[in-house]
Amino acid sequence: MTTIDIMLPYYGDVALMQTAVRSVIAQSDPDWRLTVVDDGKEPGVPEWFAALDDPRVSYQRNERNLGATGNYKKCLSLVEAEYMVMMGTDDIMLPGYIALIRRIVKEHPGVGVIQPGVQVIDGAGQVVNTVADQAKARIYLPRFTGTTLMAGEELAASLLRGCWFYFPSLCWRSEAIKNASFRDDLDIIQDLALVIDLIEAGETMALSDELVFQYRRHAASYSAAEAMAGKRFAEARRYFVGAAAQMEAMGWPRAAKAARRYTASRLHAVTLLPSALKARSMPGVRNLARHAFLPAPRPERAGAERAGTEQVGTEQVGAEQQR
């Protein structure tokens, strides 16, 4: 197996980004290559990277801001290795991450996506266990020990019922993710759409319970703010309608049913309703209530739903960059 490409589409907090980079440098397996693509203008960042003096680390700053999806696509265009990671700018690789990935690829050649064991931390680096993460681990994540493989309708239905993976921790077969790429019409639910597209294309996912990655969940995040405003769920509602049709076309009735119900997404909206009411955000309340309690719109209404989302939020910054 060749070197693993670690792509870091950077925007935001300098100190957290530096912690992420140091965690890559501290890997027990040295066979990796880190590429940082800076979509911001924070002072001193180019100089910091120049001082690292590590030939495995490369850095470049975009001449103009590309936004989350644009920067992700640029990172993909720079990938050369057979396998790659699209790491979060504020997440942490524990020392055994690369070693685990290389072992799984050796044991399961050609695997499309790898989800290692993940621990959730807060903005201060303390381990946390939010309601959402408890639901992922206890309700939606498939039960297994060691390493297991999933694919096809079983995997699609499981993820559409409740999206249990952590996008920045995933390792991808480069050709597969390049063929699928990122959708221009999605922002916050981009990660689930990408994985579902890969499953449709026949890719397999390997799951490991070995803890090698820390995913940082901030209390005040872009995705949380947009959820309160309703944008997150307007986009999710539109996506699940399309995903149900996508699964029906594949002949996967269980996955289509899971997409039509979007149970975990509805429950998430319910948990946010008290906060929206307390903040007196009536547009947020209306959108959250509609997503939580109303039936999914008919497929022919999907276009109208999509058009409606454009008036819900104004920011177009990517969720993973602004968590």
Secondary structure, 3 states (H helix, E strand, C coil): CCCEEEEEEECCCHHHHHHHHHHHHCCCCCCEEEEEEECCCCCCHHHHHHHHCCCCEEEEECCCCCHHHHHHHHHHHHCCCCEEEECCCCCEECCCHHHHHHHHHHHCCCCCEEEEEEEEECCCCCECCCHHHHHHHHHHCCCCCCEEEECHHHHHHHHHHCCCCCHHHCEEEHHHHHHHCCCCCCCCCHHHHHHHHHHHCCCCEEEEEEEEEEEECCCCCHHHHHHHHCHHHHHHHHHHHHHHHHHHHHCCHHHHHHHHHCHHHHHHHHHHHHHHHHCCCHHHHHHHHHHHHCCCCCHHHHHHHHHHHCCCCCCCCCCCCCC
